[in-house]
Amino acid sequence: MEGNEWLFCPVCNSKTRIQIRKDTELKNFPLFCPKCKKETLINVEQQRILVVK
């Protein structure tokens, strides 16, 4: 599939198990990182990740 990208953890910058397409929009998504074992709330628009504090 073209246009898919892996989401990277905003804490440790490693690859997570989630892929997004160009038209994917997420709001208040709990992204879990299997490497650092942390969960972060994120928003995704046009393949840009914004961390929710």
NUZA-556452 format. One line per 3 residues: number of its first residue (from 0); their letters; for each residue z, y negated, x of N, C-alpha, C. Coordinates in Angstrom, 2 decimals, always signed. Example, Ala and Ser with C-alpha at 12.3 -4.5 7.8 and 13.67 -1.06 7.14 Angstrom:
# residues 2
0) AS) +7.80,+5.69,+13.19,+7.80,+4.50,+12.30,+7.80,+3.30,+13.20; +7.08,+2.25,+12.85,+7.14,+1.06,+13.67,+7.87,-0.03,+12.90 $
# end
This chain:
# residues 53
0) MEG) +0.00,+1.18,+0.84,+0.00,+0.00,+0.00,+0.00,-1.24,+0.88; -0.87,-2.14,+0.58,-0.95,-3.37,+1.36,+0.03,-4.41,+0.85; +0.52,-5.24,+1.74,+1.37,-6.34,+1.35,+2.85,-6.00,+1.24 $
3) NEW) +3.23,-4.74,+1.50,+4.64,-4.37,+1.45,+5.29,-4.68,+2.79; +6.53,-5.17,+2.73,+7.29,-5.43,+3.94,+8.69,-4.90,+3.74; +9.30,-4.46,+4.83,+10.69,-4.02,+4.78,+11.61,-5.23,+4.76 $
6) LFC) +12.72,-5.11,+4.04,+13.75,-6.13,+4.09,+14.64,-5.87,+5.29; +14.98,-6.92,+6.01,+15.86,-6.79,+7.17,+17.22,-7.38,+6.83; +18.25,-6.78,+7.38,+19.62,-7.23,+7.15,+19.81,-8.63,+7.75 $
9) PVC) +20.36,-9.59,+6.98,+20.59,-10.92,+7.54,+21.78,-10.96,+8.51; +22.61,-9.93,+8.54,+23.77,-9.90,+9.43,+23.41,-9.33,+10.80; +22.83,-8.11,+10.82,+22.54,-7.45,+12.10,+21.05,-7.38,+12.42 $
12) NSK) +20.20,-7.82,+11.50,+18.75,-7.88,+11.68,+18.09,-6.51,+11.84; +18.69,-5.47,+11.28,+18.06,-4.16,+11.31,+17.35,-3.89,+9.99; +16.45,-2.91,+9.99,+15.65,-2.59,+8.81,+16.52,-1.87,+7.78 $
15) TRI) +16.40,-2.27,+6.52,+17.12,-1.61,+5.43,+16.19,-0.62,+4.76; +16.64,-0.02,+3.65,+15.83,+0.98,+2.95,+15.00,+0.39,+1.82; +14.92,-0.93,+1.74,+14.24,-1.62,+0.64,+12.93,-2.23,+1.14 $
18) QIR) +11.86,-2.01,+0.36,+10.58,-2.66,+0.63,+10.28,-3.63,-0.51; +9.62,-4.75,-0.17,+9.22,-5.71,-1.19,+7.73,-5.99,-1.07; +7.14,-6.34,-2.20,+5.73,-6.75,-2.24,+5.65,-8.27,-2.22 $
21) KDT) +4.43,-8.80,-2.14,+4.25,-10.25,-2.09,+4.71,-10.93,-3.37; +4.59,-10.23,-4.51,+4.95,-10.85,-5.78,+6.36,-10.49,-6.25; +7.19,-9.91,-5.38,+8.56,-9.53,-5.74,+9.48,-10.74,-5.74 $
24) ELK) +10.29,-10.85,-6.78,+11.31,-11.90,-6.85,+12.64,-11.23,-7.17; +13.65,-11.53,-6.38,+14.98,-10.98,-6.60,+15.97,-12.14,-6.66; +16.93,-12.04,-7.56,+17.99,-13.05,-7.66,+19.33,-12.32,-7.66 $
27) NFP) +20.22,-12.75,-6.78,+21.55,-12.17,-6.63,+21.47,-10.65,-6.43; +20.61,-10.22,-5.52,+20.42,-8.81,-5.23,+21.42,-8.37,-4.16; +22.21,-7.32,-4.42,+23.17,-6.84,-3.40,+22.46,-5.94,-2.39 $
30) LFC) +22.12,-6.48,-1.25,+21.42,-5.75,-0.20,+22.44,-5.06,+0.70; +22.36,-3.72,+0.78,+23.27,-2.94,+1.62,+22.56,-2.54,+2.90; +23.23,-2.73,+4.02,+22.67,-2.34,+5.32,+23.32,-1.04,+5.76 $
33) PKC) +22.52,+0.03,+5.99,+23.10,+1.29,+6.43,+23.62,+1.28,+7.86; +23.19,+0.30,+8.66,+23.63,+0.26,+10.06,+24.98,-0.43,+10.20; +25.11,-1.65,+9.68,+26.37,-2.39,+9.84,+27.32,-2.18,+8.66 $
36) KKE) +26.87,-1.46,+7.62,+27.69,-1.10,+6.46,+28.21,-2.31,+5.68; +27.43,-3.38,+5.67,+27.81,-4.59,+4.94,+26.85,-4.82,+3.79; +27.37,-5.43,+2.75,+26.57,-5.77,+1.58,+26.48,-7.29,+1.49 $
39) TLI) +25.27,-7.79,+1.29,+25.02,-9.23,+1.25,+24.22,-9.57,+0.00; +24.61,-10.63,-0.69,+23.83,-11.10,-1.84,+22.67,-11.94,-1.32; +21.46,-11.61,-1.81,+20.28,-12.35,-1.37,+19.42,-12.72,-2.56 $
42) NVE) +18.59,-13.73,-2.36,+17.50,-14.09,-3.26,+16.21,-13.94,-2.46; +15.17,-13.43,-3.11,+13.87,-13.27,-2.46,+12.80,-13.91,-3.33; +12.03,-14.83,-2.74,+10.89,-15.45,-3.40,+9.76,-15.54,-2.39 $
45) QQR) +8.61,-15.03,-2.74,+7.42,-15.06,-1.90,+7.71,-14.51,-0.50; +8.40,-13.39,-0.44,+8.79,-12.67,+0.78,+9.65,-13.51,+1.71; +10.38,-14.48,+1.18,+11.35,-15.25,+1.96,+12.75,-14.88,+1.48 $
48) ILV) +13.63,-14.58,+2.40,+14.99,-14.15,+2.07,+15.94,-15.33,+2.21; +16.74,-15.57,+1.17,+17.77,-16.59,+1.18,+19.11,-15.92,+0.91; +20.10,-16.14,+1.77,+21.42,-15.55,+1.59,+22.22,-16.40,+0.63 $
51) VK) +22.83,-15.75,-0.38,+23.68,-16.43,-1.35,+25.10,-16.40,-0.83; +25.74,-17.57,-0.76,+27.12,-17.62,-0.25,+28.10,-17.67,-1.38 $
# end
